[in-house]
Amino acid sequence: WEHHNAVNVRLLHEKAEREKRSATKEDEIAVMWPSREDCPVCWHADGTWDDETIYKFLRMKYWEDDATNVQYRKDLHFEQKQKLERLAVDDDYNGENSKLPLVGVGLTLFAFLVVTIAYFLRKVEKARSGRHKKTDYA
């Protein structure tokens, strides 16, 4: 796997040299396997590999299913779910969507306040007008 990626990167640089351009870090990442799409949890945020996760991924890919592979599948699924949740939280916190939950909370509080004020104003009006009292018609 590491040798395979080293050869891919070398071939990328040779091709870029023939085309009289330079290969970027993104180009290098694009030719590496497993890709970020195949195994997103295999990569650290800085673009390096998580060796333990790579081992689990390779074992699941090339060995027969056994109890170990079943556990590795569960581990990788859990790790991937956690990573996606962290990314979603980071995007919501840093992105434009970060204000949306606050707007929802604000609108909810405003609606609650309007309903509460309307309720008390109606109650005060009933008390002032006397319409709430029972009358005896005898």
C-alpha positions as CSV (number, residue, x, y, z in Angstrom):
1,W,0.0,0.0,0.0
2,E,2.7,2.5,0.9
3,H,4.9,1.4,-2.0
4,H,1.9,1.5,-4.3
5,N,1.2,5.1,-3.3
6,A,4.9,6.0,-3.6
7,V,4.9,4.7,-7.2
8,N,1.6,6.6,-8.0
9,V,3.1,9.9,-6.7
10,R,6.4,9.3,-8.6
11,L,4.4,8.6,-11.8
12,L,2.3,11.7,-11.2
13,H,5.5,13.9,-10.9
14,E,7.0,12.3,-14.1
15,K,3.8,13.1,-16.0
16,A,3.7,16.6,-14.7
17,E,7.3,17.1,-15.7
18,R,6.6,15.9,-19.2
19,E,3.7,18.3,-19.4
20,K,6.0,21.1,-18.1
21,R,3.9,21.8,-14.9
22,S,4.3,21.0,-11.3
23,A,2.2,18.6,-9.3
24,T,0.4,20.0,-6.3
25,K,-0.3,18.4,-2.9
26,E,-3.9,18.0,-4.0
27,D,-2.7,16.1,-7.1
28,E,-0.7,13.8,-4.9
29,I,-3.6,13.1,-2.5
30,A,-5.8,12.4,-5.5
31,V,-3.6,9.5,-6.7
32,M,-3.2,7.9,-3.3
33,W,-5.2,4.8,-2.3
34,P,-7.4,4.4,-0.4
35,S,-9.0,7.7,-1.4
36,R,-10.8,10.0,1.0
37,E,-14.0,8.7,-0.6
38,D,-13.2,5.1,0.0
39,C,-12.0,5.5,3.6
40,P,-12.5,9.0,5.0
41,V,-11.4,7.9,8.5
42,C,-8.1,6.7,7.1
43,W,-6.9,10.3,6.7
44,H,-6.0,12.8,9.4
45,A,-6.9,16.4,9.0
46,D,-3.3,17.3,8.1
47,G,-3.4,14.9,5.1
48,T,-1.4,12.1,6.8
49,W,-2.5,8.5,7.3
50,D,-3.9,6.8,10.3
51,D,-1.9,3.6,10.2
52,E,-4.2,1.6,12.5
53,T,-7.3,2.5,10.5
54,I,-5.5,1.7,7.2
55,Y,-4.7,-1.7,8.6
56,K,-8.3,-2.3,9.5
57,F,-9.4,-1.1,6.0
58,L,-6.9,-3.3,4.2
59,R,-7.8,-6.3,6.3
60,M,-11.5,-5.9,5.5
61,K,-10.7,-5.4,1.8
62,Y,-8.4,-8.4,1.3
63,W,-9.0,-11.0,4.0
64,E,-12.1,-13.2,4.4
65,D,-14.8,-12.2,6.8
66,D,-14.2,-13.4,10.3
67,A,-14.9,-12.1,13.8
68,T,-12.0,-9.7,13.6
69,N,-13.3,-8.2,10.3
70,V,-16.8,-7.9,11.7
71,Q,-15.4,-5.9,14.7
72,Y,-13.2,-3.8,12.4
73,R,-16.3,-2.9,10.3
74,K,-18.1,-1.8,13.4
75,D,-15.1,0.2,14.5
76,L,-14.7,1.9,11.2
77,H,-18.4,2.7,10.9
78,F,-18.3,4.2,14.3
79,E,-15.2,6.2,13.6
80,Q,-16.6,7.4,10.3
81,K,-19.9,8.5,12.0
82,Q,-18.0,10.4,14.7
83,K,-15.8,12.1,12.1
84,L,-18.8,13.2,10.0
85,E,-20.6,14.5,13.1
86,R,-17.5,16.5,14.1
87,L,-17.3,17.9,10.6
88,A,-21.0,18.8,10.6
89,V,-20.6,20.5,14.0
90,D,-17.5,22.4,12.8
91,D,-19.3,23.5,9.6
92,D,-22.3,24.7,11.5
93,Y,-20.2,26.5,14.0
94,N,-17.9,28.1,11.4
95,G,-20.2,28.4,8.5
96,E,-23.1,30.6,7.5
97,N,-25.5,28.0,9.0
98,S,-24.3,28.8,12.5
99,K,-26.9,31.6,12.8
100,L,-29.9,29.5,11.7
101,P,-30.4,27.7,15.1
102,L,-30.3,31.0,16.9
103,V,-32.9,32.5,14.5
104,G,-35.1,29.5,15.2
105,V,-34.7,29.9,19.0
106,G,-35.4,33.6,18.7
107,L,-38.5,33.1,16.7
108,T,-39.8,30.5,19.1
109,L,-39.2,32.7,22.1
110,F,-40.9,35.6,20.3
111,A,-44.0,33.5,19.4
112,F,-44.2,32.3,23.0
113,L,-44.0,35.9,24.3
114,V,-46.7,37.1,21.9
115,V,-49.1,34.2,22.9
116,T,-48.4,34.8,26.6
117,I,-49.1,38.6,26.4
118,A,-52.3,37.9,24.4
119,Y,-53.5,35.4,27.0
120,F,-52.9,37.9,29.9
121,L,-54.5,40.8,28.0
122,R,-57.6,38.7,27.4
123,K,-57.7,37.7,31.0
124,V,-57.4,41.3,32.1
125,E,-60.2,42.4,29.7
126,K,-62.5,39.6,31.0
127,A,-61.9,40.7,34.6
128,R,-62.5,44.4,33.7
129,S,-65.7,43.7,31.8
130,G,-67.2,41.2,34.2
131,R,-68.1,38.8,31.4
132,H,-66.5,35.9,33.3
133,K,-68.9,36.1,36.2
134,K,-72.0,34.0,36.5
135,T,-75.2,35.8,36.7
136,D,-78.4,34.7,38.4
137,Y,-81.6,35.3,36.5
138,A,-84.2,34.6,39.1
